[in-house]
Amino acid sequence: MTGNSDLDVAYVAKLARINLTEYEAKTFQKQLDDVLKYVEKLGQVDVTGVDAAAHALPVFNVFREDAPRDWFTAEQALSNAPRQANRLFVVPKVVE
């Protein structure tokens, strides 16, 4: 059932403990083979003289300059806390 690829969908599904029907495995195997053929076709394209690009659109920094400024002191931040101990916030346990 593997077809042209070295990657067997039924084998990977078994490893992932995914129950596939025979029809689903054949369908996904064909789709995988089609994707791999297309990737192989892209690998044959001559890209000499083409600059590498990480993004299709120009990327620029939209964030403000990171500059220090006055902020809350620890006492001010804790002044509104419902519970605190040793200059720290006390919160309910969320992990069992």
C-alpha positions, 0 to 999 in steps of 0.5 A: 500500500505504500505506493511511491513514498517511503512513508507508510501512513498505516504504519505511522497511524499505528505508532500514533495509535490512530485507528484508520480504516483500510479506505482511510489509509489508502486515501491518506497514502495517495494524498501523501504521495501526491504532496511528496511528488509536488515537493520533489517537483519544486526541488527541481526548479532552477533558483540560481540568481534568486535571493532567499526570502524568509517572508513574502511581504516586507517585514518591519518593526512596528513596536515602540522603542524599548525605553526605561520608565517609571512603573509600580513599586512592589508595594504599589502592586501588592497594595490591591492584592486580595492575598499576599505573603513575603512581598509576593502574590498568593494565588490559588493552586491550579495544578493537582 
